Amino acid sequence: MNLSSDQMVEVLRAAGEPTRLRILALLAQDELSVMELCQILDQSQPRVSRHLKLLSEAGLIERFPDGAWVFYRLASGGPHKAFLDGMLDLVEDDGYPADADSGRLQAVRRSRSQSAAAYFARNADHWDQIRSLYVSEDAVETAIVEAAGEGPFRQLVDLGSGTGRMLTLLGPKARNAIGLDLSQQMLNIARSHVANAELDHCELRHGDIFATRLPDEVADLVVVHQVLHYLSDPAAAVREAARLVGGGGRLLIVDFAPHQLEFLREQHQHRRLGFSDQEIGRWIEGAGLRVLESQSLPPAREPGLTVKIWTAVREPQQARSAA
């Protein structure tokens, strides 16, 4: 599907302004809130919001509210994405204001990382206890074991391992297992838990969920447990996780349904207040997998959080070839 002439004029008018071009270049690098864009652009909130409104009306960016915050990202598909890809490839990324924007974007990212790292350092010793405040862990773990399947798993990959609970839960069914996390405090606790469980085949690594450096389709089970709500670009994490799933393998995503508990942002560094079936399903299918099942587990008490478990599969090679 192509843009009509009227649509193309609207798109060109929206993109053909210096600040709006800067916004598009920034959103090509990260999903950003209004206030983060104000900080990077060094402009007022009303002015930035006006630019975002025009870009959104032209279909070049997507707006999505998340609790009291609003985030923006580039158009994710169709002719608008094709236009953006071609246009941004032609833009020089050196000199002012690109250099200044890049520096401020890095400052925003560092601030996020420092806040998250400080939180993890403060709470590493009782991370499992924090989780138990909102949901029944026994019920969640029973559902995770059922969703994972009988096994045995040739290769298990746990992204954002935290205290290593998914490794100790599912590791006994795996011949080999790898857990990745960016927090050294968490990795130290996970190593202790894995050792106490006598799971010598489980390896803990310092690694980035966005760039795992693992081979394509290396695993027959990939788990992303209570990680996405901390991330600035959860869709990218889903793509990386899906890339690791081999033919016939499964991806398990465990996170929260949409909610309005704003204090989780301030007190616990949650960036997203849950995810809908539609959003997760779009990311999974866009990454080449098929959604097999979605389960909902209600909170242990109100107000609380509903835990979601999304199970996705990659079709075996012969099925893909036949298609």
HELIX and SHEET records of a PDB file:
HELIX    1   1 SER A    5  ALA A   15  1                                  11    
HELIX    2   2 PRO A   18  LEU A   27  1                                  10    
HELIX    3   3 VAL A   34  LEU A   41  1                                   8    
HELIX    4   4 GLN A   45  GLU A   57  1                                  13    
HELIX    5   5 GLY A   78  ASP A   89  1                                  12    
HELIX    6   6 ALA A   98  ASN A  123  1                                  26    
HELIX    7   7 ALA A  124  HIS A  126  5                                   3    
HELIX    8   8 TRP A  127  SER A  132  1                                   6    
HELIX    9   9 GLU A  137  ALA A  148  1                                  12    
HELIX   10  10 ARG A  165  LEU A  170  1                                   6    
HELIX   11  11 GLY A  171  LYS A  173  5                                   3    
HELIX   12  12 GLN A  184  ASN A  196  1                                  13    
HELIX   13  13 LEU A  228  TYR A  230  5                                   3    
HELIX   14  14 PRO A  234  ARG A  243  1                                  10    
HELIX   15  15 PHE A  263  HIS A  268  1                                   6    
HELIX   16  16 ASP A  277  GLY A  286  1                                  10    
HELIX   17  17 GLN A  317  ALA A  322  1                                   6    
SHEET    1   A 3 LEU A  32  SER A  33  0                                        
SHEET    2   A 3 TRP A  69  LEU A  74 -1                                        
SHEET    3   A 3 ILE A  61  ASP A  66 -1                                        
SHEET    1   B 7 CYS A 202  HIS A 206  0                                        
SHEET    2   B 7 ALA A 174  ASP A 181  1                                        
SHEET    3   B 7 PHE A 153  LEU A 159  1                                        
SHEET    4   B 7 ALA A 219  HIS A 225  1                                        
SHEET    5   B 7 VAL A 245  PHE A 256  1                                        
SHEET    6   B 7 VAL A 307  VAL A 313 -1                                        
SHEET    7   B 7 ARG A 290  LEU A 297 -1                                        
END                                                                             
